[in-house]
Structure formats: C-alpha cells, structure tokens
Amino acid sequence: MSVTSKDFGQPGFLTGTFTSAGTAALVTETLPWAPSLFILFVDIEGTNPNMLVQTSYSTTDSMLTTGSTGVITTPAVASGITISTTANTVAIAATAQVNSGKNFWIAFK
C-alpha cells in the first residue's frame, strides 16, 4: 500500500491512493479520525472503474456504481469496505479491488 496524498491541510477530509497487489489482498488505511463516509474509486486507470461508497452509520448504508454498465446498486450487497470508528481505520477487502489496479479514496469526517 502506498498512500500518496493525505489531508493537504483541508479540514474534514483526507485523500489517498494505493495500488492493489498482483493478487489483491486486504488493505487497511489508518486515519487520524473516524470517517463518517468513505468513497473508493477502484482501478482508476482501467477501462471501467467502479465506485464504492460506504458510511460508518450502518453496513447497509452503501452504494456500488459498476463502471462497465453504469448500474447503481444500493445497498451494495458486499461493498468490501469496513469502517472502524473505534480504531479509525478503513479496511478494503480483496474482493473490492482489481489485481494490480490503482485506486483512489476520499474519506470525510
């Protein structure tokens, strides 16, 4: 995991990028605060990037926009994003990623 940008002095949100492993694996981002909303753009350099949205309020408060079809599914059946408001972490499951894909995320306070 390689986070290339965080915060830039902007209150209330953080951004970052990471490249999935050749065989995608769990990625955990540690933040300075617990996010209420996390948006992940999956495989941003690919042909059909997906967008996943997850809130910390409920595991069913989620949305998936499928890049290849434009279909929006809400709630996302399994977003693959888990927000811990006690540990200030966001876990991104391998199933939410594309092997070797570059990903961009934004987290809101």
Backbone torsions as a table, in degrees:
resi	resn	phi	psi	omega
1	MET	NA	137.7	178.5
2	SER	-138.2	104.7	177.4
3	VAL	-85.4	121.1	-175.2
4	THR	-100.1	-16.9	177.9
5	SER	-151.8	134.4	176.6
6	LYS	-144.5	132.3	167.1
7	ASP	73.3	-60.4	-176.5
8	PHE	50.6	29.7	176.9
9	GLY	73.8	8.1	179.2
10	GLN	-87.1	117.1	-179.6
11	PRO	-70.3	141.1	171.8
12	GLY	93.8	-10.0	175.8
13	PHE	-151.6	157.1	176.6
14	LEU	-132.1	153.7	175.0
15	THR	-132.3	158.9	177.5
16	GLY	-167.7	166.8	175.6
17	THR	-132.2	157.1	170.5
18	PHE	-154.8	153.6	176.1
19	THR	-105.8	126.6	179.3
20	SER	-64.7	151.1	177.2
21	ALA	-64.7	162.9	177.3
22	GLY	-52.6	-38.6	167.0
23	THR	-115.3	106.7	-172.6
24	ALA	-49.4	139.8	-179.5
25	ALA	-136.7	165.1	178.6
26	LEU	-54.1	133.3	175.4
27	VAL	-120.5	133.4	177.4
28	THR	-120.8	123.3	176.0
29	GLU	-100.7	128.9	176.7
30	THR	-102.8	126.4	-175.9
31	LEU	-113.5	161.5	179.2
32	PRO	-76.7	-9.1	178.0
33	TRP	-151.1	165.7	-179.7
34	ALA	-81.6	122.1	179.7
35	PRO	-77.2	147.2	173.7
36	SER	-92.5	-21.5	-179.2
37	LEU	-144.8	135.8	180.0
38	PHE	-132.7	127.0	178.9
39	ILE	-118.3	130.5	-179.2
40	LEU	-122.9	124.7	172.8
41	PHE	-100.9	116.2	-171.6
42	VAL	-96.6	130.3	175.6
43	ASP	58.1	55.8	-173.9
44	ILE	-63.8	-19.4	177.5
45	GLU	-96.2	1.0	179.9
46	GLY	-83.3	178.3	-178.8
47	THR	-71.3	-39.2	-174.7
48	ASN	-133.2	73.2	-178.7
49	PRO	-65.5	143.8	175.6
50	ASN	-95.6	158.7	174.0
51	MET	-126.2	126.1	176.7
52	LEU	-114.1	136.4	177.8
53	VAL	-124.7	133.1	179.4
54	GLN	-139.9	135.2	173.7
55	THR	-103.5	162.8	177.9
56	SER	-87.5	-5.0	-175.8
57	TYR	-73.8	-35.3	-177.7
58	SER	-160.9	146.5	178.2
59	THR	-66.8	-18.7	179.2
60	THR	-92.9	-4.2	174.7
61	ASP	-83.7	79.2	-174.4
62	SER	-148.8	163.8	179.8
63	MET	-151.2	142.1	175.0
64	LEU	-123.8	126.1	169.9
65	THR	-107.5	117.1	-177.8
66	THR	-84.4	119.9	-175.5
67	GLY	-61.6	-35.8	-175.4
68	SER	-73.6	-25.3	-176.0
69	THR	-120.5	-20.1	-175.2
70	GLY	78.8	4.6	-179.2
71	VAL	-72.3	134.6	176.3
72	ILE	-103.9	126.0	178.0
73	THR	-114.1	124.2	177.7
74	THR	-141.0	128.2	-6.9
75	PRO	-70.9	154.0	174.6
76	ALA	-63.6	129.0	-175.9
77	VAL	-54.2	-48.0	175.6
78	ALA	-146.2	93.9	-174.9
79	SER	-65.5	-27.7	-177.7
80	GLY	81.5	5.5	179.2
81	ILE	-113.3	127.8	177.8
82	THR	-124.6	121.8	-179.9
83	ILE	-101.5	127.5	174.0
84	SER	-105.5	113.3	179.3
85	THR	-81.0	-11.1	177.2
86	THR	-91.5	-35.6	-179.8
87	ALA	-97.3	-5.2	-177.6
88	ASN	57.3	44.0	180.0
89	THR	-125.4	157.9	172.3
90	VAL	-127.0	121.0	178.5
91	ALA	-101.2	129.7	-179.6
92	ILE	-115.5	110.3	-176.1
93	ALA	-67.4	154.6	177.6
94	ALA	-58.2	-34.3	-177.4
95	THR	-66.7	-18.1	178.9
96	ALA	-89.1	-3.5	-174.2
97	GLN	-112.0	170.5	173.1
98	VAL	-115.7	134.8	-179.9
99	ASN	-52.0	128.1	177.8
100	SER	62.4	15.3	-179.1
101	GLY	-81.6	146.4	174.8
102	LYS	-89.3	134.3	-173.0
103	ASN	-126.6	148.4	177.8
104	PHE	-126.3	138.9	177.9
105	TRP	-133.4	156.5	172.1
106	ILE	-137.6	134.3	-179.5
107	ALA	-120.3	136.2	179.0
108	PHE	-112.8	140.9	179.5
109	LYS	-65.9	NA	NA
